[in-house]
Amino acid sequence: MIVEYIRYRIAESEGEEFEQAYAKAATALDAAEECVDYDLSRCTEDRTAYTLRIRWTSAEAHLQGFRKGPHFPPFFAAVKPYVGAIEEMRHYEPTAVRSR
């Protein structure tokens, strides 16, 4: 399992549109067997900061399966207007430190 975090900086005036774009993109994530789950969070202290967390079955499944498969084009089409607002997009390996 691998976790992808994507941090965005979105103008407050565009927050609703951004969330709607990800609601649309979520259809592709739900259909992709490589995607375990995901959530989009908005910072309460800084309403322009968003973090998308996606758990993938593996980095290879994400990069070779999802990105080269049939679900990526509709996903990317929905979020393409916000690609320039990405501050970080990286994969992380979970550690043993976690809640019970």
Secondary structure, DSSP 8 states (H G I E B T S, - for coil): -EEEEEEEE--GGGHHHHHHHHHHHHHHHHH-TTEEEEEEEE-SS-TTEEEEEEEES-HHIIIIIITTSTTHHHHHHHHGGGGGGEEEEEEE---S----
